[in-house]
Amino acid sequence: MAAIDASNKTFDALINTDFAVADFHAYHCGGCVALAPFYNAQSNDLPLINYIKVNTDDYPEIAERHQVTGLPTLIYFRNGREVFREGGYMERDRLDQNIARLLYGKEEEHG
């Protein structure tokens, strides 16, 4: 399932699920633009997780409420509660490690 654009009215309902990831971004942010294809691809590969996009220019209140101070910032939620967050540009392998951490409570181990 593709990532869902959140608004002030929909954000809380979107994170109140088993697993959710919120991408706080802005169009003027180079790291955000570079991250978007990896984030969107992962959202299509893992439809049981809510992938959410929050444009901080359009919805600064959501970013402020979640104390987002840099972009991009990904916040990982379980049952509506923040589990962890990571900021800055990252590639798909790092996104996959973060999903493993969200789902299984640890980084994915490769052997």
Backbone as CSV, one residue per row, in Angstrom:
resi,resn,N_x,N_y,N_z,CA_x,CA_y,CA_z,C_x,C_y,C_z
1,MET,0.849,-1.178,0.000,0.000,0.000,0.000,0.894,1.239,0.000
2,ALA,0.535,2.202,-0.755,1.316,3.434,-0.846,1.236,4.229,0.452
3,ALA,2.241,5.047,0.662,2.261,5.916,1.837,1.070,6.872,1.789
4,ILE,0.544,7.192,2.968,-0.652,8.021,3.107,-0.247,9.407,3.580
5,ASP,-0.721,10.440,2.907,-0.488,11.809,3.355,-1.393,12.100,4.545
6,ALA,-0.781,12.515,5.643,-1.535,12.799,6.868,-1.905,14.271,6.947
7,SER,-2.938,14.533,7.732,-3.352,15.897,8.035,-3.565,15.985,9.540
8,ASN,-3.878,17.178,10.006,-4.169,17.339,11.439,-5.321,16.436,11.878
9,LYS,-6.275,16.212,10.991,-7.448,15.414,11.332,-7.191,13.918,11.276
10,THR,-6.242,13.471,10.458,-6.063,12.030,10.250,-4.852,11.423,10.948
11,PHE,-3.887,12.227,11.367,-2.621,11.684,11.856,-2.794,10.709,13.015
12,ASP,-3.518,11.097,14.047,-3.645,10.235,15.227,-4.295,8.892,14.895
13,ALA,-5.291,8.896,14.048,-5.929,7.638,13.651,-4.966,6.770,12.847
14,LEU,-4.121,7.392,12.025,-3.191,6.625,11.197,-2.100,5.945,12.020
15,ILE,-1.652,6.576,13.105,-0.611,5.937,13.928,-1.194,4.958,14.934
16,ASN,-2.486,5.028,15.171,-3.124,4.163,16.166,-3.455,2.812,15.542
17,THR,-2.411,2.079,15.189,-2.513,0.769,14.568,-1.366,-0.079,15.103
18,ASP,-1.334,-1.344,14.748,-0.258,-2.204,15.253,1.110,-1.588,14.989
19,PHE,1.374,-1.230,13.728,2.670,-0.678,13.349,2.479,0.467,12.369
20,ALA,3.217,1.550,12.603,3.154,2.702,11.705,4.512,3.394,11.676
21,VAL,4.787,4.024,10.555,5.997,4.826,10.369,5.564,6.164,9.802
22,ALA,6.014,7.234,10.423,5.686,8.569,9.933,6.947,9.252,9.425
23,ASP,6.903,9.686,8.183,8.002,10.407,7.543,7.682,11.893,7.591
24,PHE,8.403,12.628,8.431,8.253,14.073,8.518,9.220,14.675,7.506
25,HIS,8.680,15.394,6.524,9.467,15.875,5.400,8.979,17.239,4.937
26,ALA,9.744,17.808,4.005,9.344,19.041,3.313,9.933,18.978,1.910
27,TYR,9.281,19.630,0.981,9.713,19.586,-0.407,11.045,20.293,-0.645
28,HIS,11.397,21.250,0.200,12.646,21.991,0.051,13.833,21.275,0.690
29,CYS,13.613,20.101,1.256,14.640,19.340,1.966,15.253,18.303,1.022
30,GLY,16.524,18.470,0.681,17.183,17.558,-0.243,17.224,16.119,0.245
31,GLY,17.516,15.922,1.537,17.536,14.578,2.104,16.160,13.921,2.068
32,CYS,15.131,14.722,2.239,13.754,14.206,2.185,13.414,13.717,0.782
33,VAL,13.798,14.524,-0.205,13.527,14.168,-1.599,14.289,12.901,-1.974
34,ALA,15.534,12.767,-1.513,16.345,11.587,-1.813,15.824,10.342,-1.101
35,LEU,15.272,10.499,0.091,14.732,9.383,0.867,13.410,8.870,0.301
36,ALA,12.625,9.730,-0.303,11.254,9.408,-0.725,11.129,8.139,-1.568
37,PRO,11.967,7.895,-2.570,11.784,6.667,-3.370,11.960,5.386,-2.543
38,PHE,12.907,5.388,-1.608,13.125,4.217,-0.757,11.937,4.002,0.187
39,TYR,11.465,5.101,0.770,10.324,5.043,1.691,9.071,4.563,0.955
40,ASN,8.830,5.106,-0.230,7.654,4.720,-1.008,7.729,3.263,-1.446
41,ALA,8.912,2.807,-1.844,9.070,1.404,-2.244,8.812,0.479,-1.071
42,GLN,9.339,0.835,0.091,9.117,0.000,1.271,7.637,-0.027,1.639
43,SER,6.960,1.093,1.497,5.531,1.127,1.826,4.736,0.201,0.917
44,ASN,5.155,0.084,-0.330,4.481,-0.827,-1.261,4.790,-2.288,-0.953
45,ASP,5.974,-2.556,-0.415,6.396,-3.931,-0.109,5.790,-4.469,1.188
46,LEU,5.425,-3.580,2.106,4.965,-4.000,3.435,3.599,-3.394,3.760
47,PRO,2.538,-3.917,3.160,1.221,-3.296,3.288,0.579,-3.404,4.681
48,LEU,1.120,-4.208,5.570,0.517,-4.335,6.900,0.983,-3.248,7.863
49,ILE,1.910,-2.424,7.420,2.401,-1.306,8.219,1.841,-0.023,7.614
50,ASN,1.348,0.879,8.457,0.881,2.177,7.968,2.082,3.077,7.724
51,TYR,2.293,3.431,6.480,3.332,4.385,6.111,2.663,5.730,5.915
52,ILE,3.132,6.710,6.674,2.492,8.016,6.733,3.503,9.078,6.329
53,LYS,3.043,10.069,5.584,3.888,11.201,5.211,3.282,12.464,5.808
54,VAL,4.118,13.230,6.493,3.687,14.492,7.086,4.527,15.612,6.490
55,ASN,3.905,16.451,5.678,4.589,17.609,5.128,4.601,18.682,6.218
56,THR,5.790,18.976,6.725,5.888,19.895,7.861,5.605,21.347,7.473
57,ASP,5.680,21.656,6.183,5.282,23.003,5.757,3.770,23.166,5.851
58,ASP,3.045,22.106,5.512,1.588,22.148,5.552,1.027,21.901,6.950
59,TYR,1.705,21.064,7.737,1.199,20.672,9.062,2.285,20.802,10.132
60,PRO,2.751,22.027,10.379,3.801,22.212,11.387,3.347,21.822,12.795
61,GLU,2.051,21.840,13.038,1.536,21.504,14.371,1.851,20.049,14.731
62,ILE,1.758,19.156,13.744,2.041,17.744,14.001,3.521,17.580,14.327
63,ALA,4.375,18.234,13.563,5.819,18.164,13.818,6.158,18.729,15.192
64,GLU,5.549,19.837,15.540,5.805,20.452,16.838,5.341,19.544,17.974
65,ARG,4.175,18.963,17.828,3.636,18.077,18.865,4.538,16.862,19.090
66,HIS,5.205,16.413,18.034,6.083,15.239,18.137,7.556,15.630,18.227
67,GLN,7.795,16.904,18.497,9.133,17.446,18.735,10.119,17.094,17.619
68,VAL,9.663,17.247,16.389,10.518,17.040,15.223,11.266,18.344,14.982
69,THR,12.593,18.281,15.035,13.399,19.482,14.880,14.279,19.467,13.637
70,GLY,14.407,18.323,12.985,15.204,18.213,11.777,14.496,17.361,10.747
71,LEU,14.900,17.528,9.499,14.261,16.785,8.412,15.323,16.071,7.581
72,PRO,14.991,14.911,7.060,13.788,14.130,7.363,13.916,13.473,8.740
73,THR,12.786,13.213,9.355,12.723,12.429,10.590,11.675,11.353,10.397
74,LEU,12.052,10.120,10.692,11.114,9.001,10.666,10.831,8.608,12.104
75,ILE,9.543,8.554,12.450,9.134,8.103,13.780,8.375,6.796,13.608
76,TYR,8.786,5.802,14.390,8.212,4.461,14.326,7.274,4.267,15.511
77,PHE,6.049,3.841,15.214,5.005,3.705,16.232,4.531,2.260,16.330
78,ARG,4.213,1.850,17.536,3.551,0.574,17.787,2.336,0.886,18.655
79,ASN,1.149,0.542,18.160,-0.104,0.786,18.885,-0.246,2.253,19.297
80,GLY,0.132,3.148,18.388,-0.037,4.572,18.627,1.013,5.233,19.488
81,ARG,1.996,4.465,19.951,3.041,5.022,20.806,4.379,4.984,20.090
82,GLU,5.134,6.055,20.249,6.452,6.109,19.623,7.365,5.050,20.235
83,VAL,8.021,4.276,19.375,8.977,3.271,19.808,10.397,3.829,19.684
84,PHE,10.685,4.457,18.548,11.968,5.116,18.335,11.851,6.028,17.121
85,ARG,12.902,6.782,16.884,12.944,7.684,15.735,14.359,7.740,15.200
86,GLU,14.468,8.135,13.945,15.777,8.335,13.344,15.670,9.487,12.363
87,GLY,16.663,10.338,12.376,16.678,11.493,11.498,17.765,11.405,10.461
88,GLY,17.571,12.147,9.386,18.563,12.223,8.331,18.272,11.266,7.190
89,TYR,18.992,11.486,6.105,18.844,10.646,4.926,19.306,9.228,5.237
90,MET,18.611,8.247,4.697,19.030,6.848,4.810,18.578,6.100,3.568
91,GLU,19.280,5.034,3.266,18.932,4.221,2.110,18.063,3.056,2.543
92,ARG,17.632,2.270,1.567,16.657,1.206,1.811,17.141,0.194,2.853
93,ASP,18.417,-0.167,2.845,18.882,-1.160,3.812,18.710,-0.667,5.245
94,ARG,18.919,0.621,5.475,18.712,1.177,6.819,17.226,1.204,7.168
95,LEU,16.388,1.521,6.209,14.937,1.475,6.443,14.507,0.058,6.810
96,ASP,15.062,-0.938,6.124,14.728,-2.332,6.424,15.177,-2.711,7.837
97,GLN,16.354,-2.260,8.238,16.831,-2.528,9.602,15.895,-1.897,10.634
98,ASN,15.433,-0.690,10.344,14.524,-0.021,11.281,13.181,-0.738,11.379
99,ILE,12.681,-1.264,10.266,11.428,-2.024,10.310,11.618,-3.306,11.120
100,ALA,12.758,-3.974,10.954,13.039,-5.163,11.765,13.058,-4.798,13.247
101,ARG,13.647,-3.665,13.556,13.671,-3.197,14.957,12.257,-2.929,15.466
102,LEU,11.427,-2.307,14.627,10.044,-2.029,15.008,9.266,-3.325,15.237
103,LEU,9.390,-4.258,14.314,8.599,-5.485,14.380,9.115,-6.480,15.420
104,TYR,10.436,-6.570,15.543,11.025,-7.630,16.369,11.795,-7.110,17.573
105,GLY,11.870,-5.794,17.710,12.519,-5.228,18.876,14.025,-5.177,18.797
106,LYS,14.595,-5.464,17.618,16.044,-5.397,17.469,16.382,-5.178,16.008
107,GLU,17.639,-4.869,15.777,18.128,-4.748,14.405,18.130,-6.132,13.774
108,GLU,17.868,-6.167,12.501,17.929,-7.429,11.777,19.371,-7.911,11.723
109,GLU,19.583,-9.189,12.005,20.927,-9.745,11.976,21.149,-10.504,10.690
110,HIS,22.283,-10.238,10.069,22.654,-10.939,8.847,23.802,-11.872,9.187
111,GLY,23.752,-13.117,8.719,24.807,-14.033,9.111,25.375,-14.708,7.980
